[in-house]
C-alpha cells in the first residue's frame, strides 16, 4: 500500500528538472534520475524487492534516465535469476508478462520493480542509462539502499592473545553470505568493533558462520593482528598453533612462516578473494571481468569449472582454491587497497575491526625499518633553500626526529601505520577517528570551507577551480580570506557542518594558526570547535593541530610534518584538493600526489583516511595514464591505460567498466589493459570529466589543463 510521507533518500528534483534524486546522505552520494515529466514519489511501506532496501516509493512514468554509466540486471523477482544484463554501453529489450526486478549498480544501490505486461527497453551510453516502457506511463516502484556499513556489534577483549583470537573469530558473524558473493563489498558487512577491557565478552548473537575453517597462530598479539582480515573473510575460527596455518575440514591447506606471517597471510587472502571474484561470475552476478579470461587461460579453466566451484561447499571450494597455483592468481588480483604496519603491542587491538573491514594486509613493523632521519633532513634543507627571509623561516616548528617511524614502501594503493610514533612513508591511523565514520548527520550537499590567510598562497585556491557543482552532487563552498582571530574562531565553531575544511596559510610552532591580527591556538577555541569531517591543513608543521582536530571529532585530515615552501605547498594543496573533490580518499589522494606530483614525506594523513568526501563521477576513482609515442606509420599518439582505486565506501571487489568498448571491465584497484590510441580518442575520454586527473608522460596534470 502506498502512503505519503517524508523521504530521506528518494526526493523529487526541484526547479526546471523533472525526476528524482536518490541520496545516500551518510556518504554524500547522489544519483540523479530524470523523467520526461515531473513525478511525485509515494511511499511504499512493504517494498516488493528480493534485495534489502531502506526506502521505497512508487512513481508513474514512461521512462527513467539515470545519470552515469551503471550496470543493469533484469532479474526474476522471486528467484533472483538474471534474465539479461547490460554491464557496458549497448541496449536490450525485454517483453515480460510477469513483473520484473531491475537492479542498477550505481553509487546508491537502486532497484526498480516493473509491472507485468510491459516491454522494457534499456539503453546504456557513456553518460547515462535510460529505461523506457512502451512509450506510455507505468507504475514503477523504486527501492534504494545505502552503501553505509557499520559494525554489527561490540566485543570486549583483554590484551591476552588467546582472548584476542576469540574476539577476531567473532568477525565472521558480519559475513552476509558464505558463497563467493562475499567478494562483493556490500555482502561482507562490517565486523564487530573491539574494545579493550578486563574480561572477554562476546554477545551470543555474534556467531560466526557454520564453516569448518580454522586459522592457527602462535600466542602473540602481532601474529593475531596479521591474520585478522583473513580470518574475517573466511569466517574462520582462530586458535593457538605453533605453526601459522589455515585448515579446512580438518585438513591443512596452507602454512605460513612466523617471520613473514603478515605478507604470506595477505597473499593467501588475495588468492582466495581473487578466485571468489572470478567464480562469482557463475552465480547471481554474471559480470565477467578481465581476471576471468586471464585466469581461464592461465589455469586452463572454462566457465563450467567456475560453476562447479560456485556450487561447492565453502570447505570444498577453499580446498580447491588452495590446490591452484598461487602466482597466476596473484598476477590477476587487483592491486590491494590497503597495507598496514603495526607494532607488537596492545595499541592496534581497537583498530582490528576496521582493518578487517578493509581486508587490509596487516604486517608487523620490521626490525630493519627505514631510517626516517635522512628524508626529514633533506626536507628541511630544501625548505631553507626555498624560503627568502627570516620571517618565512619562522613558519614551522615540528616534531623531534626521534619521534618518527620509518615505514617501508608497499605495492598497495594506500599504506598506513598503527602504533606509537609518527610514520614517515605512510598514514597515521588514530583510534579516535573511527567514531566519526558513523556520527555524521544527513546533508543535501557537500559543504567545503576554505580559509586562506596568506596572500602569496591565494593562487592555491583561486588559480583553478577546485570545488564545484555537478549534476549528481551539489557543493556549498564558503571562502574566508585573511581571517582575523575572531573570524577564524567563528569558522572553526561552524566547521562541524563542513565535509571538508581547507586551510591555506602559516602555522606557528605546530599549534597556532597565523591570522591577520595575530595567532590563534587551538586550545583557545577547543571548547567551541565542532571539527569538520575531513581537513587539509596546508601550513608548516601542522601535525599537532591536525591531531587536535581528530581528537575533537574529525575523521581524517592531511597535515605537514615539516616546513614547506609556498610554491610547493600551493601545488600540493591544489592537487590534493582536486583529487578529494574527484572522489579520492585522503589516503589515496596523497598517494597519487606523492607518486606522480611533487609531494614528499613532509605530508601525512591522520585518522581514518580511507573516507571519501565526494563520490567520483564514474563510481570508481580513476587516473588516466598517457605515454607519448614517437611519430610513426600508424595514427596512434599515446599508450593509454586507466589506474583505478577501489572507492572507499564500496571497497575491494567492486567492478569498473570503462567508457571504452575495447577495454574490458576490471576489478577496482590497479590498471586496465594498455591500448594505443589517437590524440582524438584520448581527448574524447579525458573530456568526459573535465577535472579528471591525468598522468601525462609521468607528470600529474588535469583534463582541463591537458592539450592532447
C-alpha positions in Angstrom: 0.0 0.0 0.0 1.3 3.4 -0.9 1.3 6.3 1.5 2.7 9.7 1.5 5.4 10.6 4.0 8.8 12.3 4.4 11.6 10.8 2.4 15.3 10.9 3.3 16.7 9.0 0.3 14.2 9.5 -2.5 13.3 13.1 -3.3 11.8 14.9 -6.3 14.0 17.2 -8.3 13.2 20.9 -8.0 13.3 23.8 -10.4 13.1 23.1 -14.1 14.3 19.5 -13.8 11.9 16.6 -13.5 12.7 13.3 -11.9 14.2 12.0 -8.6 17.4 12.4 -6.6 18.4 9.2 -4.8 20.6 10.1 -1.9 23.0 8.3 0.4 23.3 11.1 3.0 25.9 9.4 5.1 28.4 9.1 2.3 27.3 12.2 0.4 26.4 10.2 -2.7 23.6 11.2 -5.0 22.2 9.5 -8.1 20.0 11.7 -10.4 17.1 10.1 -12.3 15.5 12.2 -14.9 11.9 11.6 -16.1 10.1 13.0 -19.1 7.6 14.8 -16.8 7.6 15.7 -13.1 6.9 12.8 -10.8 5.7 12.7 -7.2 7.1 9.8 -5.2 4.6 8.0 -3.0 6.0 5.9 -0.1 5.7 2.2 -0.3 5.8 0.5 3.1 6.0 -3.1 2.0 8.8 -2.9 -0.6 8.4 -5.8 -3.1 12.1 -6.5 -3.6 14.2 -9.6 -3.3 17.1 -7.5 -2.0 17.0 -5.3 1.2 16.2 -1.7 0.7 16.0 1.2 3.2 13.4 3.3 1.4 10.9 2.6 -1.4 8.5 4.8 -3.4 6.2 4.4 -6.4 6.3 6.8 -9.4 4.3 6.9 -12.6 6.4 7.5 -15.7 7.2 6.3 -19.2 10.9 6.4 -18.8 13.8 7.0 -16.3 17.2 8.1 -17.2 20.0 7.5 -14.7 23.0 9.9 -14.9 26.3 8.0 -15.4 27.1 4.6 -16.7 25.6 1.9 -14.5 25.4 -1.9 -14.8 21.8 -3.1 -15.2 20.5 -6.6 -14.4 17.0 -7.8 -15.2 16.0 -10.5 -12.7 13.2 -12.8 -11.9 11.7 -11.1 -8.9 11.2 -14.4 -6.9 14.4 -16.4 -7.7 16.8 -13.5 -8.4 18.0 -15.3 -11.5 19.4 -12.9 -14.2 17.5 -12.9 -17.4 19.6 -10.3 -19.1 22.4 -8.0 -18.2 23.9 -4.8 -19.6 27.3 -4.1 -18.0 28.6 -1.6 -20.5 27.3 0.5 -23.4 24.6 -1.1 -25.5 20.9 -1.7 -25.5 18.4 -4.6 -24.8 14.7 -5.1 -24.8 12.6 -7.5 -22.7 8.9 -8.2 -23.0 7.5 -9.8 -19.9 4.1 -11.0 -18.9 5.0 -11.1 -15.2 6.7 -8.3 -13.1 10.4 -8.0 -13.3 13.1 -6.7 -11.0 15.7 -4.3 -12.5 18.9 -3.8 -10.4 21.1 -0.8 -11.2 24.6 -0.8 -9.8 25.1 2.8 -9.0 26.7 4.7 -6.1 23.4 4.3 -4.3 22.1 0.7 -4.8 18.9 1.1 -6.8 16.1 -1.4 -7.7 13.1 -1.0 -9.9 10.1 -3.3 -9.8 8.5 -3.1 -13.2 4.8 -4.2 -13.6 3.6 -7.2 -15.6 2.6 -7.0 -19.3 5.4 -4.5 -20.1 8.1 -4.2 -22.8 11.1 -2.8 -21.0 13.9 -1.2 -23.1 17.3 -0.4 -21.6 19.9 1.8 -23.4 23.3 2.5 -21.9 25.6 5.2 -23.2 28.8 6.5 -21.6 26.9 9.3 -19.9 23.6 7.7 -18.8 21.3 4.7 -18.8 17.7 5.0 -20.0 14.9 2.6 -19.1 11.7 3.1 -21.0 8.3 1.3 -21.0 6.2 1.0 -24.3 6.2 4.8 -24.6 3.4 5.1 -22.0 3.4 5.6 -18.3 3.8 2.7 -15.9 3.6 2.5 -12.1 7.2 1.7 -11.2 8.4 1.0 -7.6 11.9 2.4 -6.8 13.9 1.0 -3.9 17.2 2.3 -2.6 19.9 1.0 -0.2 22.8 2.9 1.3 26.3 1.6 0.9 26.8 2.5 4.5 28.0 -0.2 6.7 28.7 0.0 10.5 30.0 -2.6 13.0 27.4 -5.2 13.8 28.1 -5.0 17.5 30.9 -4.7 20.0 33.2 -7.3 21.5 35.2 -6.6 24.6 38.6 -8.4 24.9 41.6 -8.3 27.2 45.1 -8.0 25.8 45.7 -11.7 26.2 46.5 -13.1 22.8 44.0 -16.0 23.2 41.2 -13.6 24.1 42.1 -11.5 21.1 41.9 -14.7 18.9 38.4 -15.4 20.2 37.4 -11.8 19.5 38.7 -11.9 16.0 36.9 -15.2 15.4 33.6 -13.3 16.0 34.4 -11.1 13.0 32.9 -13.7 10.7 29.4 -13.0 12.1 29.3 -10.0 9.8 29.5 -12.0 6.6 26.1 -11.9 4.8 26.9 -15.0 2.7 29.3 -17.9 2.6 29.3 -18.0 -1.2 31.8 -16.3 -3.5 29.5 -13.3 -3.4 31.2 -12.4 -0.2 33.8 -10.7 -2.5 31.1 -8.0 -3.2 31.7 -5.3 -0.7 28.0 -4.9 0.1 27.7 -8.6 1.1 30.5 -8.7 3.7 29.2 -6.5 6.4 31.3 -4.7 9.0 32.9 -6.8 11.8 32.1 -6.0 15.4 34.1 -3.3 17.0 36.7 -4.3 19.5 37.3 -2.6 22.9 39.8 -3.5 25.5 38.5 -4.3 29.0 39.1 -6.5 32.0 37.3 -9.6 30.6 36.5 -11.2 27.3 32.8 -10.6 26.4 31.3 -11.8 23.1 27.5 -11.3 22.6 25.7 -14.6 21.8 24.2 -13.1 18.6 27.7 -12.7 17.2 28.0 -16.2 15.9 30.4 -16.8 13.1 29.2 -18.8 10.0 28.9 -22.6 10.4 32.1 -23.2 8.3 34.8 -25.7 9.3 37.7 -23.4 8.6 40.4 -22.7 11.2 43.3 -20.2 11.2 46.0 -21.2 13.6 48.6 -18.7 15.0 51.2 -18.5 17.8 50.1 -16.9 21.1 51.4 -13.5 20.2 49.5 -10.3 19.6 51.4 -9.5 16.4 50.5 -12.9 14.9 46.8 -12.4 15.7 46.8 -9.0 14.1 48.4 -10.4 10.9 45.6 -13.0 10.3 42.6 -10.9 11.4 41.4 -9.8 7.9 42.0 -13.4 6.5 40.0 -14.9 9.4 37.2 -12.4 8.8 36.9 -13.1 5.1 37.0 -16.9 5.6 34.6 -16.8 8.6 37.2 -18.9 10.4 37.9 -19.9 14.0 41.2 -18.6 15.3 43.1 -20.9 17.6 46.6 -21.2 19.1 49.1 -23.2 17.0 52.9 -23.4 16.9 53.0 -23.1 13.1 50.7 -20.5 11.5 48.3 -22.2 9.1 44.8 -22.4 7.5 42.8 -25.7 7.8 39.6 -26.6 6.0 37.5 -29.6 7.1 40.4 -30.6 9.5 43.0 -30.7 6.7 45.7 -28.1 6.5 45.5 -26.2 3.2 48.2 -23.5 3.8 51.1 -22.9 6.1 52.9 -19.6 6.8 56.2 -18.7 8.3 56.2 -16.7 11.5 58.8 -14.3 10.2 56.7 -13.3 7.2 53.2 -14.1 8.6 51.5 -10.8 7.6 52.8 -10.9 4.0 52.0 -14.6 3.5 48.6 -14.4 5.1 47.9 -11.4 2.9 48.9 -13.4 -0.2 46.5 -16.2 0.8 43.7 -13.7 1.3 44.4 -12.1 -2.1 44.4 -15.6 -3.7 41.1 -16.7 -2.2 39.5 -13.3 -2.8 40.5 -13.1 -6.5 39.2 -16.6 -7.2 35.9 -15.7 -5.5 35.7 -12.6 -7.8 36.1 -15.0 -10.8 33.8 -17.8 -9.5 31.0 -15.4 -8.6 30.5 -14.7 -12.3 28.8 -18.2 -12.4 26.3 -17.1 -9.7 23.9 -14.2 -9.1 26.0 -11.7 -10.9 27.1 -12.7 -14.4 29.7 -10.0 -14.6 32.9 -11.1 -16.4 36.0 -9.1 -15.6 39.4 -9.3 -17.2 40.6 -11.6 -14.5 38.0 -14.3 -15.6 39.6 -14.5 -19.0 43.1 -14.2 -17.8 42.8 -16.9 -15.2 40.8 -19.1 -17.5 43.7 -19.1 -19.9 46.4 -19.4 -17.2 44.8 -22.2 -15.3 43.1 -24.0 -18.3 39.7 -23.5 -16.9 36.3 -23.0 -18.7 33.1 -21.4 -17.3 31.7 -24.8 -16.3 34.7 -25.2 -14.0 33.8 -21.9 -12.3 30.2 -23.1 -12.0 31.3 -26.3 -10.2 33.4 -24.3 -7.7 30.5 -21.9 -7.2 28.2 -24.8 -6.3 30.7 -26.5 -4.0 30.6 -26.2 -0.2 32.8 -23.5 1.4 35.2 -26.1 2.6 35.4 -27.9 -0.7 35.8 -24.6 -2.5 38.7 -23.4 -0.2 40.5 -26.7 -0.7 40.2 -26.4 -4.4 41.4 -22.8 -4.3 44.5 -23.9 -2.2 45.3 -26.5 -4.9 45.5 -23.9 -7.6 48.9 -22.3 -8.3 49.4 -19.0 -6.4 51.4 -17.0 -8.9 49.0 -16.7 -11.8 46.1 -15.9 -9.4 48.1 -13.1 -7.7 49.1 -11.7 -11.1 45.4 -11.4 -11.9 44.5 -9.9 -8.5 43.5 -6.3 -8.1 46.1 -4.0 -6.6 45.4 -4.3 -2.9 43.8 -1.2 -1.4 45.4 -1.0 2.0 48.6 -2.3 3.7 49.1 -1.6 7.4 52.1 -1.9 9.6 51.5 -2.4 13.3 53.7 -2.5 16.4 53.6 -5.7 18.5 51.7 -4.0 21.4 48.1 -3.9 22.6 47.6 -0.5 20.9 46.4 -1.9 17.5 43.7 -4.1 19.0 41.0 -1.5 18.7 41.9 -0.9 15.0 41.4 -4.6 14.0 37.7 -4.4 13.2 38.3 -1.6 10.7 41.4 -3.2 9.2 39.4 -6.4 8.7 36.6 -4.4 7.1 39.2 -3.0 4.6 40.6 -6.5 4.0 43.9 -4.9 4.7 47.2 -6.7 4.6 48.5 -6.4 8.2 52.2 -6.7 8.9 54.4 -6.1 11.9 56.8 -3.3 11.6 60.2 -4.9 10.7 63.2 -4.5 12.9 65.2 -3.1 9.9 62.7 -0.3 9.2 63.8 2.6 7.0 65.7 5.4 8.8 63.4 8.5 8.6 66.2 11.0 9.5 67.8 11.4 6.0 64.4 12.1 4.5 63.4 14.6 7.1 66.8 16.4 7.0 66.5 16.7 3.2 63.1 18.2 3.6 64.4 20.9 6.0 67.4 21.6 3.8 65.1 22.0 0.7 62.8 24.3 2.7 65.6 26.5 3.7 66.7 26.8 0.1 63.2 27.7 -0.9 62.4 30.5 1.6 63.7 34.0 1.1 63.8 35.6 4.6 63.8 35.1 8.3 60.0 35.6 8.5 59.4 32.6 6.4 61.9 30.5 8.4 59.8 31.1 11.5 56.8 29.4 9.9 57.3 26.0 11.3 58.4 24.2 14.4 57.8 20.5 14.3 58.5 17.2 15.9 61.8 15.8 17.0 63.4 13.3 14.6 63.3 10.5 17.2 59.5 10.7 17.3 59.4 9.4 13.7 59.0 5.8 12.5 60.2 4.7 9.1 57.5 2.7 7.2 58.6 0.5 4.3 57.2 1.1 0.8 54.5 -1.3 -0.4 52.7 -2.2 -3.6 49.3 -1.4 -2.1 47.3 1.7 -3.1 47.5 3.0 0.4 49.9 2.4 3.3 49.3 3.1 6.9 50.8 2.7 10.4 49.0 1.9 13.7 51.2 2.4 16.7 53.2 4.9 18.7 55.3 7.4 16.9 54.7 9.3 13.7 55.2 7.5 10.4 57.3 8.7 7.5 56.1 6.8 4.4 52.5 6.1 5.4 49.3 7.4 7.0 48.9 7.5 10.8 45.8 5.6 12.0 44.2 7.1 15.1 41.6 5.1 17.1 39.7 8.2 17.9 38.8 8.8 14.3 36.7 5.7 13.7 33.7 7.1 15.6 33.4 10.0 13.2 32.8 7.5 10.4 29.3 6.8 11.8 28.4 10.0 13.5 27.5 12.2 10.5 24.2 14.0 10.1 22.4 13.7 6.7 23.2 16.5 4.3 21.9 17.5 0.9 25.2 18.8 -0.4 29.0 18.8 0.1 30.0 21.6 2.4 33.5 23.0 1.9 35.1 25.7 4.0 38.3 27.4 2.7 40.4 29.8 4.8 43.3 31.5 3.1 45.5 33.5 5.5 48.4 34.1 3.2 48.2 36.4 0.1 51.2 34.7 -1.5 49.3 31.4 -1.5 45.9 32.7 -2.7 46.6 31.1 -6.1 46.3 27.6 -4.3 42.5 28.2 -4.3 41.8 30.8 -7.0 44.0 29.9 -9.9 42.0 26.9 -11.0 38.5 25.8 -9.8 39.0 23.2 -7.1 35.4 22.6 -6.0 32.2 22.9 -7.9 28.7 21.7 -8.6 27.9 18.5 -10.5 24.6 17.2 -11.8 24.8 14.3 -9.3 26.3 16.2 -6.3 25.9 19.8 -5.0 28.7 21.7 -3.4 28.3 24.6 -0.9 31.6 26.4 -0.8 32.5 29.3 1.6 35.8 31.2 1.4 37.3 33.4 4.0 40.4 35.4 3.2 42.9 37.0 5.6 40.8 35.9 8.6 41.3 37.7 11.9 41.5 35.6 15.1 37.8 36.3 15.8 36.8 35.4 12.2 38.8 32.1 12.2 37.3 31.2 15.6 33.9 31.7 14.1 34.7 29.5 11.1 36.1 26.7 13.4 32.9 26.9 15.6 30.8 26.2 12.5 33.2 23.7 10.9 31.2 20.7 12.2 28.8 21.2 9.3 31.6 21.1 6.8 32.6 17.9 4.9 36.0 19.4 4.1 38.0 22.2 5.7 40.9 23.6 3.6 43.3 25.9 5.5 45.9 27.8 3.4 48.5 29.8 5.3 51.0 29.6 8.1 51.2 27.6 11.3 53.5 28.8 14.1 55.2 26.2 16.4 52.9 23.5 15.1 50.0 24.7 17.3 48.9 28.1 16.3 47.2 29.5 13.1 48.6 32.7 11.9 45.8 35.3 11.4 45.6 38.8 10.1 45.8 40.3 13.6 47.9 37.7 15.5 47.9 34.0 16.2 45.1 31.6 17.3 45.9 28.4 19.2 43.5 25.5 19.0 43.4 25.4 22.8 41.9 28.8 22.9 38.8 27.7 20.9 38.7 24.0 21.7 35.6 24.2 23.8 33.6 25.8 20.9 35.1 23.9 17.9 32.9 21.4 16.1 35.6 19.9 13.8 35.0 19.2 10.1 34.7 15.6 8.8 37.9 15.9 6.7 40.6 18.6 6.6 43.7 19.8 4.8 45.9 22.0 7.0 48.4 23.3 4.4 50.7 25.2 6.7 54.1 24.3 8.0 54.3 21.6 10.7 50.6 21.2 11.3 50.7 17.8 12.9 49.7 18.9 16.4 46.8 20.9 15.1 45.6 18.0 13.0 45.9 15.7 15.9 43.8 18.1 17.9 41.1 18.1 15.2 40.9 14.3 15.1 40.8 14.1 18.9 37.9 16.6 18.9 35.9 14.6 16.4 37.3 14.8 12.8 37.5 11.6 10.8 40.7 12.3 8.9 43.0 15.1 7.7 46.1 15.8 5.8 48.9 17.7 7.6 52.5 18.6 7.2 55.4 17.2 9.4 58.0 19.8 8.5 58.3 23.3 7.0 57.5 23.6 3.3 57.9 26.5 0.9 55.0 28.4 -0.6 55.4 27.2 -4.2 55.5 23.6 -3.2 52.6 24.0 -0.7 50.4 25.6 -3.4 50.9 22.9 -6.0 50.4 20.1 -3.5 47.4 21.8 -1.9 45.7 22.2 -5.3 46.4 18.6 -6.3 45.1 17.1 -3.1 42.0 19.2 -3.0 41.2 18.4 -6.6 41.6 14.6 -6.0 39.5 14.7 -2.9 36.9 16.6 -4.9 37.0 13.8 -7.5 36.2 11.0 -5.0 39.6 10.0 -3.9 40.0 9.3 -0.2 42.6 11.5 1.6 45.0 8.5 1.7 44.7 7.7 -2.0 44.8 11.4 -2.9 48.1 11.8 -1.1 49.5 8.6 -2.5 48.8 9.8 -6.0 50.3 13.2 -5.4 53.4 11.7 -3.7 53.9 9.2 -6.6 53.2 11.5 -9.6 53.3 15.0 -8.2 55.8 17.0 -6.2 54.8 15.9 -2.7 57.2 14.1 -0.5 57.1 12.7 3.0 56.6 16.1 4.6 52.8 15.4 4.2 50.9 12.8 6.3 47.3 11.6 6.6 46.0 11.4 10.1 43.0 9.4 11.3 40.6 7.2 9.3 42.0 8.4 6.0 40.0 5.9 3.7 36.9 8.1 3.8 35.5 9.8 0.6 34.4 13.4 0.9 32.6 13.2 -2.5 31.7 10.5 -4.9 33.6 10.0 -8.1 31.9 10.7 -11.4 32.4 7.1 -12.7 31.8 5.4 -9.3 35.4 4.4 -9.1 38.2 7.0 -8.7 40.3 6.9 -11.9 43.6 8.4 -13.1 44.2 8.4 -16.8 47.8 7.5 -17.9 49.1 8.7 -21.3 52.6 8.0 -22.6 53.5 9.8 -25.8 54.5 7.6 -28.7 57.1 8.7 -31.3 55.7 9.7 -34.6 55.3 6.6 -36.8 53.3 5.0 -39.6 50.1 4.5 -37.6 47.9 7.2 -36.2 48.4 6.2 -32.5 49.7 9.1 -30.4 49.7 7.6 -26.9 49.8 4.4 -24.9 46.7 4.7 -22.8 45.7 2.9 -19.5 43.4 3.7 -16.6 44.6 3.4 -13.0 41.6 2.6 -10.7 41.3 2.9 -7.0 38.6 0.9 -5.0 36.1 3.5 -3.8 36.4 3.9 0.0 32.7 3.1 0.7 32.5 0.1 -1.7 35.9 -1.4 -1.1 37.6 -4.3 -2.8 35.5 -6.4 -5.2 33.8 -3.5 -7.0 33.8 -3.7 -10.8 34.8 -0.8 -13.0 33.6 -0.7 -16.6 35.5 1.9 -18.7 33.6 4.0 -21.2 35.8 2.4 -23.9 34.5 -0.5 -25.9 37.9 -2.1 -26.4 38.8 -2.1 -22.7 37.1 -4.9 -20.6 35.6 -4.5 -17.1 38.2 -4.8 -14.3 38.2 -5.2 -10.6 38.7 -1.9 -8.9 42.3 -1.5 -8.0 45.2 -1.3 -10.4 45.5 -0.8 -14.1 43.3 -1.7 -17.1 45.0 -3.1 -20.2 47.2 -0.7 -22.1 45.9 0.4 -25.5 47.3 2.5 -28.3 45.0 5.5 -29.0 44.9 8.5 -31.3 45.0 12.0 -29.8 41.3 12.4 -30.6 40.5 9.2 -28.8 42.5 10.1 -25.8 40.9 13.6 -25.7 37.4 12.2 -26.0 37.9 10.1 -23.0 39.5 12.6 -20.6 37.0 15.2 -21.7 34.2 13.0 -20.2 35.2 14.5 -16.9 36.7 18.0 -17.0 38.5 17.5 -13.8 39.9 14.0 -14.4 43.5 13.5 -13.1 45.8 12.7 -15.9 49.4 11.4 -15.7 50.9 12.6 -19.0 54.4 11.3 -19.6 54.8 10.6 -15.8 53.7 14.1 -14.7 50.4 14.8 -12.9 48.1 17.2 -14.7 44.3 17.5 -15.2 42.0 17.1 -18.1 41.2 20.8 -18.0 44.8 21.6 -18.5 45.9 18.9 -20.9 46.4 19.7 -24.5 46.3 16.4 -26.4 
